[in-house]
Amino acid sequence: MRIHDLHGYIKKFRSGTILVVGDLILDQYIWGPVSRISPEAPVPVVNVSSETLQLGGAANVSNNIRALGGRVDLCGVIGGDDAGRQFMNTLQRQGIGHDGILTDRDRPTTRKTRVIAHNQQLVRFDVERCHPISGALEARLSRYVAACIGSAKAVVVSDYAKGVVTPRLMSDIIDLAGRRGTPVIVDPKVTHIGRYKGVTVLTPNHLEAIQAAGLHGDDDATLLEAGRQLHQRMGCQAVLITRGERGMSLFEEGGHVTHIPTVAQQVFDVTGAGDTVVATLALALAAGAPMRHAAKLANYAAGIVVGMIGTGTVTSAQLDEALTRG
């Protein structure tokens, strides 16, 4: 693998449109210093200095694709509430289209609020309702996927188990993509693992992979067995397991396993790192990169984003620079 080849794929990112389907999340960050402990309870008192809103879940995948220079169609569901309106405003500021965003007035927009002091997350609280979306919304999402898939070079399914990625929708995506030979990349949830059979590549983290395979333990031998079992059982081209400070392990056809060491210089926050991985992987595959080259690029991108606080994105310039540094 030549670094020159990897740089070449990055240049092609702008030519690919990626269809992203999944759970939409509004990430709220509350920032401030801590100087005392509350007299009411043994908890720190945060003097709030600022608040920020960022796109999370499938929307963060889309944000990463945009930052890397690609084009994106985003498809998902929000609630008819203030958080939903804030989500749409944030989406508009990021230059991401909203044609595929549907509103369910019977559920709240999924929102994760994190309180951060001195670069440390103190607490997170979530507002969500995780029951499956209605059959009517499910059908509308499938129709949107069918209308957009002809112009997509790859499909990303970002499953956070918030109710959007139903068995029917997943089946429709696999069927529609399969007819056109379009790669499907899935950031999976263990409880939904049976829904992904036949996709192109799965990207679980190491704990998810071991749980999905029904194994116990955290050593290299267990992870290897989990990767092999998942690859065989799911009938996919590849399983890319993210392993934190240990990098990634790629399982491909023929029992071939490639271990990719991490390139992260420092780790501040892993929030959204999986979104960066699937976004980069999808753009690289859309650009014609072989799976191992695409995984290498995704590993470099992940190494950059974990050095940021909060839900971050990586630009093509940053990825180019990281490759040059080696």
N, C-alpha and C positions, 0 to 999 in steps of 0.2 A: 504494500500500500504506500503510494507516494503522497506526500503532503500537497504537492501540486494538484493532484487529482481532487483532493478534498476542497481546496480553494476553488477549483472549477465548478464543483457542485453548488457551492454557496452562490456563485455568480448566476446560476440558473434558478435560484429560489424564486426570483421575481416572475418567472414564466409560469408558475404553477398556481392554480386555484385549489384550495383545500376546503372540502365540506366538513364542518365540525358539528356534531350532533351530541347533545347531552344535557346534563344538569347545569343550570345557570346559577351562579352564586354572586352575591354582592359582599365583598370583603371590606369591612370598616375597621380602621385603625385609630385608636385613641392614644395619643402620645403625651408624655409629661414626666417630670422628675418626681422622685420620692424623697422626702426629707424627714418624715416622721411616721410613727405607727398610730393607728386610730385608737382613741381611748374607749371606743365602743366594742372593739373586738381586736384580737392580735393580727391585724391585716395592715398592709402598707396603704397610706393615703397618697393617691396620685394627683398632683396639681396639673390639671389638663392644660396643655399649651397649644395643641392642635389636633384636628381630626382629618383623616383622609379616607377617600373611597376608592377602591380598586375593583377591577373585574376578577372574578374567581371562577373555578370550575371550568366548564367548556368555554366560557367567555375569556378566561385567562389563556387557554390554548389558542384561541383566536387572536388575542392580543400579542402573544408570542409569534404567531405566524406573520402578523402585520409588521412587528418589530424586525423580523428577519428578512423582510422584503417581499413576502408572498401575499397573494390575494386570498380572501376567505369568505365563505358563506357560512353563517352561524344559524343554528336551528335549536330551539329549546323553548322553555316555558317559564314565565314569571307570574307573580301575583298582581292583582289590581290594587296595589297599596302604595304608600309613599316610597317604600324601598324599591318597588318596581319602577316608579318614575325616576328615582335616583339612578337605578341601573341603566335605564334607557338614556338618560342624560350623559352618564359616564361612557356608555357605548358610543354615543354620537361624538363625544369629544375625542375618542380614540379612532374615529373614522371607520367604524365597523357598521355594516348595514344591519337593518332590523327587520327585513322582510320575513325572515324565518322565525321571528320571536312571537310566540303566542301568549295570550293572557288567560289565566285561570282565576276567576274572581272568587273561587271557593278555597283558595290556598294562599298562604303568604309567600312572598318572594324569599327564597332561601338567603339568609344573611348571617355571616359570621363576624362577630365583633371581638377584636383583640385589643387588650390594654397593654401597652408597652412602655416600660420605663428603663432608662439607661441601657438600651439595646437588648433588654430581656422581656420576653412575654410573661406577664404576671397571671393573666386569666383570659379565657375565651368563652363567650357565651353565644349560643346559636338560636336562631329563629327559623323553624322549618316544619314542614309536614311531608312525610316521606311516602305516603300511600301512592299507588300508581295513578297516573293521569287517566282521565276519562277516555272511553272508547272513541268519542268524537274528536278529542284533541289528538289522540294517537293516530287516527286516520288522517287528520290534517297534516301532522308531521310527516307521515309516510308519503303523502302527496307532494309535500315540499321536497323531500329527498328525491323522489322520482323525477321532479321537474329540474333539479339542480345537478343531478349526478352526471349528466352528459357532459358538463363543462368542468367537472372535478377531476383532478389528477390523482387524488387520494381522498379517503374518508377517515376522519378521526372520530371515534366514539369515546366520549369522556363520561364515564359512569361513576357518579358519586352516590349512587343508591338513594336518590331523592325523588324517584318516581317517574322519571322521563324515559329511561332506557328499559322499556317493557319487553317481554319475550316477543310479542308481535312486531314491534318496531325494529328490534334487533334482527329478527328473521327477514323482514323486508329489506333492511340495509344489506345484509349478506347476499340476498337473492339479487337485488338490483346491481350491486357492485360486481357480483360474480358474472353476470351476463356481459359486462363491459370489460372485465379484467382489471377493474380498479382496485388497488390495494386498500384494505381496511385495517386500521391500526386502533387497538382498543387499550385504554387505560382502565383495567378491570376492577370489579369488586368481587371478593371471594364468594359472597352469597349468590352472585349471579353467574358464576363461572360456567354453568351448563349452557348459557345463552350464546356463548361466543364461538361455538364449534364452527370451524370453517373460515374464520377470519384469517387475515394475512399474518399479523403479528400481535402478540399480547405483551404488555409491559408492566407486569406486577413488580412490587418491591419484594425483597427477599422473604419477609414474613408472610405476605400474601401468597407467594408461590408455595411456601411450605404448607400453609393452611389449606390452600386449594387442592394440593396433592394428598391431603389427609395424613401428613407426616408430622413427626415431633422432633425437636432438636434445632440447633442453630449452627451446626458445624458445616464445613465444606462438603462433606460426603452427603449430608442430608439435602443441601441445596442442589447438588448435582443430580441426585435422584429425583427431587421435585421438578427440576427443569426438564429432565428427560420424560418423566411421566406426563407433565402438562403438554409438552410438545406432541407426544404420541396420542394422548387422549383427545386433544382439541383439534387435531388434524390441520394445524396451521403451518405456515412456512417457517415461522420462527417464534421463539419466546425470548424476550429480552428482559432479564431480571436485574433491576437496579438494587445495588447493595451498599449504598451510602459511602462510607470511607473506603470500602473495598472495590468501588467502581461498579462494573456491570459484567454480567455473564450472558452470552448469546448462545442459544441452542437452536441449531438448524437441522435440516434434513440430512439423513445419513449418520445421525448421532454426533455431528461435529459440534464441538463446544469451543467458544472463543472467550477468554477472560480479558476484560479491558480495564486496566488500572485507572483509578481516579486521577484527575488532573487538578482537582480543587486545591487552591493555595490555602484557603481558610474557610471554615464553615460557620456562618452566623445564623442562618435560618433556612430550613429545608422546605418551607411553605411554598407550594406551587412548583417545586422542582420536577415533579412528574409531568406537569403540564408542559414545561419547557422541553422535556425529553420527547413526548409524543409529537409536539409541534415540529421540532427539528427533524425527527425521524420521518415524519410524513413529507416534509418539504424535500428532504434528501432522496427519498424513494420516488417522489414525483419528478425529481430532476434526473432520474435514471441511475442513481447510486445503487450498487449492490448492497445487500443487507448489512454486511460487515462494515462497509464504508459509512453507511447511514448511521449505524450504531456508534461508530467512532465519533462522528460529528455530534450526535446526541450527547455523548459522554462529555465532550468539550463544553457544550452549551450548559449542561447541568453543573459542571465545575465552576462556571461563571456565576450562575444564578444563586447558588447556595452561599456565595459570599456577600449577598445583599440582604438587608433587613426587609421583611414583608414579602408580599407577592410581587416578584420582579419579572422582567423580561430581558432577553438578550438580543442585541442587534447583530446584523450581519458583519458590521465593522468590528465589533467586539469578538465575534467568533473567528473572523479572519486573523485578528491580532493574537488570540489565544493559540491558534494553529501555528502561527509564525514563531511564537515563543516555545512551542513544543510542550 
